[in-house]
Amino acid sequence: MELDQNIIDLKISEAKQGSQSAYNYLLNSHWNLVYSFQLKRTQDDFKAEEITIQTFSKAFNQLSTYDNKYKFSTWLVTISKNLHIDLLRKETRAEKRLHKEFKLNSVVDKNPTAEDSLITEQNLSELLAHIKKLKPHYQEVINLRYFQEMSYKEMANSLDEPLSNVKVKLLRARRLLSDLIEKTP
């Protein structure tokens, strides 16, 4: 389905003015395009999702540089393609580094810690059941924002991610959670 370029241009203009609903519209209307593009390239659901999040994060941070002579979707896909290329380069460097460390027998054991789920209030059980249906990184941002009541900046520090990535992840998590709640009879 081709999106109306006039609506896209209007939403971009609104987003440049700081409209959260315009950012939401741009994210939701273009998510599948960028995600599908990355899924074909990476053949990995997690990587495709992470690159898609980074794509929107970078695009929203650099929205002032967007030239409306070109389609917004083309601009997003170009950003996404470049992020994937950067990721491949980083992975190659990381693999070489890991191989070198392994040769030196200095591989560090980094066992992940178990997450705590101590919320027992009955009125939250249904919401928590929906949250648990989300992917772990979406569960985490929902938890940090709404249960630990962290600011965006605190979340970015806690997750060791750029602020814009955290905002995009939270937008996406809220949308997915909303969809799950609406589908419940």
ZADO-1210 file (C-alpha; in nm, 4 decimals, padded with zeros to 6 digits):
<atoms>
<atom x="00.0000" y="00.0000" z="00.0000" code="MET" pos="1"/>
<atom x="00.1501" y="00.3296" z="-00.1111" code="GLU" pos="2"/>
<atom x="00.1232" y="00.6056" z="00.1490" code="LEU" pos="3"/>
<atom x="00.0006" y="00.9515" z="00.0478" code="ASP" pos="4"/>
<atom x="00.3134" y="01.1676" z="00.0178" code="GLN" pos="5"/>
<atom x="00.1175" y="01.4799" z="00.1210" code="ASN" pos="6"/>
<atom x="00.0233" y="01.3183" z="00.4513" code="ILE" pos="7"/>
<atom x="00.3818" y="01.2013" z="00.5025" code="ILE" pos="8"/>
<atom x="00.5123" y="01.5540" z="00.4322" code="ASP" pos="9"/>
<atom x="00.2598" y="01.6987" z="00.6785" code="LEU" pos="10"/>
<atom x="00.3588" y="01.4468" z="00.9486" code="LYS" pos="11"/>
<atom x="00.7278" y="01.5166" z="00.8894" code="ILE" pos="12"/>
<atom x="00.6608" y="01.8873" z="00.9305" code="SER" pos="13"/>
<atom x="00.4665" y="01.8218" z="01.2513" code="GLU" pos="14"/>
<atom x="00.7416" y="01.5913" z="01.3803" code="ALA" pos="15"/>
<atom x="00.9998" y="01.8632" z="01.3165" code="LYS" pos="16"/>
<atom x="00.7858" y="02.0814" z="01.5463" code="GLN" pos="17"/>
<atom x="00.8025" y="01.8105" z="01.8147" code="GLY" pos="18"/>
<atom x="00.4650" y="01.6371" z="01.7680" code="SER" pos="19"/>
<atom x="00.4800" y="01.2954" z="01.9345" code="GLN" pos="20"/>
<atom x="00.1742" y="01.1756" z="01.7413" code="SER" pos="21"/>
<atom x="00.3493" y="01.2643" z="01.4141" code="ALA" pos="22"/>
<atom x="00.6526" y="01.0565" z="01.5175" code="TYR" pos="23"/>
<atom x="00.4151" y="00.7733" z="01.6059" code="ASN" pos="24"/>
<atom x="00.2466" y="00.7980" z="01.2659" code="TYR" pos="25"/>
<atom x="00.5785" y="00.7936" z="01.0795" code="LEU" pos="26"/>
<atom x="00.7034" y="00.4987" z="01.2858" code="LEU" pos="27"/>
<atom x="00.3853" y="00.2940" z="01.2515" code="ASN" pos="28"/>
<atom x="00.3299" y="00.3667" z="00.8835" code="SER" pos="29"/>
<atom x="00.6872" y="00.2774" z="00.7813" code="HIS" pos="30"/>
<atom x="00.7840" y="00.0100" z="01.0363" code="TRP" pos="31"/>
<atom x="00.6880" y="-00.2897" z="00.8223" code="ASN" pos="32"/>
<atom x="00.8715" y="-00.1562" z="00.5181" code="LEU" pos="33"/>
<atom x="01.2007" y="-00.1083" z="00.7014" code="VAL" pos="34"/>
<atom x="01.1653" y="-00.4246" z="00.9086" code="TYR" pos="35"/>
<atom x="01.0862" y="-00.6392" z="00.6018" code="SER" pos="36"/>
<atom x="01.3823" y="-00.4882" z="00.4180" code="PHE" pos="37"/>
<atom x="01.6141" y="-00.5792" z="00.7053" code="GLN" pos="38"/>
<atom x="01.4660" y="-00.9234" z="00.7566" code="LEU" pos="39"/>
<atom x="01.5474" y="-01.0079" z="00.3949" code="LYS" pos="40"/>
<atom x="01.9031" y="-00.8809" z="00.4408" code="ARG" pos="41"/>
<atom x="01.9805" y="-01.0326" z="00.7810" code="THR" pos="42"/>
<atom x="01.7613" y="-01.3457" z="00.7860" code="GLN" pos="43"/>
<atom x="01.7461" y="-01.2803" z="01.1619" code="ASP" pos="44"/>
<atom x="01.4350" y="-01.1478" z="01.3381" code="ASP" pos="45"/>
<atom x="01.6264" y="-00.9931" z="01.6289" code="PHE" pos="46"/>
<atom x="01.8880" y="-00.8201" z="01.4129" code="LYS" pos="47"/>
<atom x="01.6198" y="-00.6940" z="01.1741" code="ALA" pos="48"/>
<atom x="01.4262" y="-00.5454" z="01.4633" code="GLU" pos="49"/>
<atom x="01.7321" y="-00.3866" z="01.6233" code="GLU" pos="50"/>
<atom x="01.8433" y="-00.2288" z="01.2951" code="ILE" pos="51"/>
<atom x="01.4882" y="-00.1055" z="01.2333" code="THR" pos="52"/>
<atom x="01.4844" y="00.0596" z="01.5762" code="ILE" pos="53"/>
<atom x="01.8217" y="00.2197" z="01.5066" code="GLN" pos="54"/>
<atom x="01.6964" y="00.3340" z="01.1658" code="THR" pos="55"/>
<atom x="01.4041" y="00.5246" z="01.3130" code="PHE" pos="56"/>
<atom x="01.6193" y="00.6568" z="01.5938" code="SER" pos="57"/>
<atom x="01.8719" y="00.7977" z="01.3476" code="LYS" pos="58"/>
<atom x="01.6030" y="00.9242" z="01.1095" code="ALA" pos="59"/>
<atom x="01.4161" y="01.1047" z="01.3866" code="PHE" pos="60"/>
<atom x="01.7399" y="01.2581" z="01.5164" code="ASN" pos="61"/>
<atom x="01.8275" y="01.3802" z="01.1661" code="GLN" pos="62"/>
<atom x="01.4782" y="01.4687" z="01.0461" code="LEU" pos="63"/>
<atom x="01.5891" y="01.8255" z="00.9791" code="SER" pos="64"/>
<atom x="01.8229" y="01.6931" z="00.7061" code="THR" pos="65"/>
<atom x="01.5445" y="01.5122" z="00.5182" code="TYR" pos="66"/>
<atom x="01.4923" y="01.6539" z="00.1674" code="ASP" pos="67"/>
<atom x="01.1285" y="01.6159" z="00.0604" code="ASN" pos="68"/>
<atom x="01.2317" y="01.5994" z="-00.3057" code="LYS" pos="69"/>
<atom x="01.2826" y="01.2306" z="-00.2270" code="TYR" pos="70"/>
<atom x="01.0406" y="00.9782" z="-00.0827" code="LYS" pos="71"/>
<atom x="01.0595" y="00.9428" z="00.2936" code="PHE" pos="72"/>
<atom x="01.0494" y="00.5638" z="00.2590" code="SER" pos="73"/>
<atom x="01.3548" y="00.5699" z="00.0309" code="THR" pos="74"/>
<atom x="01.5404" y="00.7859" z="00.2808" code="TRP" pos="75"/>
<atom x="01.4561" y="00.5420" z="00.5627" code="LEU" pos="76"/>
<atom x="01.5649" y="00.2371" z="00.3627" code="VAL" pos="77"/>
<atom x="01.8939" y="00.4083" z="00.2748" code="THR" pos="78"/>
<atom x="01.9601" y="00.4815" z="00.6422" code="ILE" pos="79"/>
<atom x="01.8690" y="00.1229" z="00.7262" code="SER" pos="80"/>
<atom x="02.0982" y="-00.0198" z="00.4575" code="LYS" pos="81"/>
<atom x="02.3908" y="00.1897" z="00.5836" code="ASN" pos="82"/>
<atom x="02.3285" y="00.0836" z="00.9441" code="LEU" pos="83"/>
<atom x="02.3334" y="-00.2807" z="00.8361" code="HIS" pos="84"/>
<atom x="02.6639" y="-00.2315" z="00.6560" code="ILE" pos="85"/>
<atom x="02.8064" y="-00.0666" z="00.9698" code="ASP" pos="86"/>
<atom x="02.6811" y="-00.3587" z="01.1800" code="LEU" pos="87"/>
<atom x="02.8483" y="-00.6110" z="00.9494" code="LEU" pos="88"/>
<atom x="03.1772" y="-00.4233" z="00.9799" code="ARG" pos="89"/>
<atom x="03.1494" y="-00.4148" z="01.3599" code="LYS" pos="90"/>
<atom x="03.0657" y="-00.7861" z="01.3733" code="GLU" pos="91"/>
<atom x="03.3671" y="-00.8691" z="01.1586" code="THR" pos="92"/>
<atom x="03.5943" y="-00.6671" z="01.3869" code="ARG" pos="93"/>
<atom x="03.4353" y="-00.8224" z="01.6959" code="ALA" pos="94"/>
<atom x="03.4768" y="-01.1755" z="01.5573" code="GLU" pos="95"/>
<atom x="03.8446" y="-01.1104" z="01.4888" code="LYS" pos="96"/>
<atom x="03.8901" y="-00.9703" z="01.8390" code="ARG" pos="97"/>
<atom x="03.7050" y="-01.2646" z="01.9968" code="LEU" pos="98"/>
<atom x="03.9097" y="-01.5129" z="01.7972" code="HIS" pos="99"/>
<atom x="04.2273" y="-01.3447" z="01.9171" code="LYS" pos="100"/>
<atom x="04.1075" y="-01.3485" z="02.2805" code="GLU" pos="101"/>
<atom x="04.0100" y="-01.7146" z="02.2502" code="PHE" pos="102"/>
<atom x="04.3587" y="-01.7973" z="02.1268" code="LYS" pos="103"/>
<atom x="04.4957" y="-01.6253" z="02.4353" code="LEU" pos="104"/>
<atom x="04.2557" y="-01.8262" z="02.6601" code="ASN" pos="105"/>
<atom x="04.1128" y="-01.5091" z="02.8033" code="SER" pos="106"/>
<atom x="03.7425" y="-01.5543" z="02.7275" code="VAL" pos="107"/>
<atom x="03.5429" y="-01.3918" z="03.0061" code="VAL" pos="108"/>
<atom x="03.2365" y="-01.5723" z="03.1470" code="ASP" pos="109"/>
<atom x="02.9432" y="-01.3328" z="03.1391" code="LYS" pos="110"/>
<atom x="02.6437" y="-01.5238" z="03.2738" code="ASN" pos="111"/>
<atom x="02.3238" y="-01.3222" z="03.2489" code="PRO" pos="112"/>
<atom x="02.1349" y="-01.2616" z="03.5723" code="THR" pos="113"/>
<atom x="01.7730" y="-01.3779" z="03.6117" code="ALA" pos="114"/>
<atom x="01.5055" y="-01.1101" z="03.5931" code="GLU" pos="115"/>
<atom x="01.2900" y="-01.0549" z="03.9014" code="ASP" pos="116"/>
<atom x="00.9115" y="-01.0484" z="03.8685" code="SER" pos="117"/>
<atom x="00.7770" y="-00.9625" z="04.2127" code="LEU" pos="118"/>
<atom x="00.4669" y="-00.7635" z="04.1188" code="ILE" pos="119"/>
<atom x="00.1768" y="-00.9528" z="04.2721" code="THR" pos="120"/>
<atom x="-00.1128" y="-00.7079" z="04.2652" code="GLU" pos="121"/>
<atom x="-00.4168" y="-00.8798" z="04.1195" code="GLN" pos="122"/>
<atom x="-00.5222" y="-00.5838" z="03.9006" code="ASN" pos="123"/>
<atom x="-00.1829" y="-00.5952" z="03.7250" code="LEU" pos="124"/>
<atom x="-00.1852" y="-00.9667" z="03.6459" code="SER" pos="125"/>
<atom x="-00.3674" y="-00.9262" z="03.3140" code="GLU" pos="126"/>
<atom x="-00.1442" y="-00.6379" z="03.2040" code="LEU" pos="127"/>
<atom x="00.1650" y="-00.8338" z="03.3056" code="LEU" pos="128"/>
<atom x="00.0438" y="-01.1322" z="03.1050" code="ALA" pos="129"/>
<atom x="00.0247" y="-00.9076" z="02.7977" code="HIS" pos="130"/>
<atom x="00.3660" y="-00.7546" z="02.8684" code="ILE" pos="131"/>
<atom x="00.5186" y="-01.1034" z="02.8936" code="LYS" pos="132"/>
<atom x="00.4012" y="-01.1725" z="02.5383" code="LYS" pos="133"/>
<atom x="00.6352" y="-00.8976" z="02.4141" code="LEU" pos="134"/>
<atom x="00.9951" y="-00.9616" z="02.3177" code="LYS" pos="135"/>
<atom x="01.2373" y="-00.9251" z="02.6111" code="PRO" pos="136"/>
<atom x="01.3841" y="-00.5904" z="02.5026" code="HIS" pos="137"/>
<atom x="01.0317" y="-00.4427" z="02.4802" code="TYR" pos="138"/>
<atom x="00.9421" y="-00.5890" z="02.8197" code="GLN" pos="139"/>
<atom x="01.2512" y="-00.4220" z="02.9597" code="GLU" pos="140"/>
<atom x="01.1696" y="-00.0714" z="02.8351" code="VAL" pos="141"/>
<atom x="00.8078" y="-00.1027" z="02.9565" code="ILE" pos="142"/>
<atom x="00.9352" y="-00.2155" z="03.2956" code="ASN" pos="143"/>
<atom x="01.1889" y="00.0653" z="03.3259" code="LEU" pos="144"/>
<atom x="00.9458" y="00.3369" z="03.2183" code="ARG" pos="145"/>
<atom x="00.6226" y="00.2345" z="03.3881" code="TYR" pos="146"/>
<atom x="00.7178" y="00.0129" z="03.6810" code="PHE" pos="147"/>
<atom x="01.0517" y="00.1644" z="03.7791" code="GLN" pos="148"/>
<atom x="00.9332" y="00.5094" z="03.6641" code="GLU" pos="149"/>
<atom x="01.2648" y="00.6007" z="03.5034" code="MET" pos="150"/>
<atom x="01.3062" y="00.9033" z="03.2811" code="SER" pos="151"/>
<atom x="01.4167" y="00.8545" z="02.9215" code="TYR" pos="152"/>
<atom x="01.7661" y="00.9651" z="03.0193" code="LYS" pos="153"/>
<atom x="01.7825" y="00.7196" z="03.3106" code="GLU" pos="154"/>
<atom x="01.6605" y="00.4425" z="03.0802" code="MET" pos="155"/>
<atom x="01.9269" y="00.5270" z="02.8231" code="ALA" pos="156"/>
<atom x="02.1951" y="00.5099" z="03.0934" code="ASN" pos="157"/>
<atom x="02.0569" y="00.1854" z="03.2352" code="SER" pos="158"/>
<atom x="02.0370" y="00.0195" z="02.8926" code="LEU" pos="159"/>
<atom x="02.3612" y="00.1774" z="02.7711" code="ASP" pos="160"/>
<atom x="02.1860" y="00.2906" z="02.4535" code="GLU" pos="161"/>
<atom x="02.1373" y="00.6268" z="02.2870" code="PRO" pos="162"/>
<atom x="01.8373" y="00.8240" z="02.4116" code="LEU" pos="163"/>
<atom x="01.6750" y="00.8195" z="02.0688" code="SER" pos="164"/>
<atom x="01.6940" y="00.4371" z="02.0511" code="ASN" pos="165"/>
<atom x="01.5196" y="00.4155" z="02.3875" code="VAL" pos="166"/>
<atom x="01.2428" y="00.6481" z="02.2725" code="LYS" pos="167"/>
<atom x="01.1823" y="00.4477" z="01.9541" code="VAL" pos="168"/>
<atom x="01.1843" y="00.1170" z="02.1445" code="LYS" pos="169"/>
<atom x="00.9316" y="00.2550" z="02.3919" code="LEU" pos="170"/>
<atom x="00.7083" y="00.3859" z="02.1115" code="LEU" pos="171"/>
<atom x="00.7160" y="00.0447" z="01.9457" code="ARG" pos="172"/>
<atom x="00.6622" y="-00.1424" z="02.2736" code="ALA" pos="173"/>
<atom x="00.3577" y="00.0696" z="02.3602" code="ARG" pos="174"/>
<atom x="00.2115" y="00.0112" z="02.0143" code="ARG" pos="175"/>
<atom x="00.2631" y="-00.3659" z="02.0336" code="LEU" pos="176"/>
<atom x="00.1205" y="-00.3780" z="02.3872" code="LEU" pos="177"/>
<atom x="-00.1803" y="-00.1729" z="02.2804" code="SER" pos="178"/>
<atom x="-00.2425" y="-00.4125" z="01.9905" code="ASP" pos="179"/>
<atom x="-00.2265" y="-00.7115" z="02.2266" code="LEU" pos="180"/>
<atom x="-00.4727" y="-00.5532" z="02.4695" code="ILE" pos="181"/>
<atom x="-00.7161" y="-00.4610" z="02.1905" code="GLU" pos="182"/>
<atom x="-00.7132" y="-00.8200" z="02.0573" code="LYS" pos="183"/>
<atom x="-00.8101" y="-00.9610" z="02.3978" code="THR" pos="184"/>
<atom x="-01.1837" y="-01.0428" z="02.4179" code="PRO" pos="185"/>
</atoms>
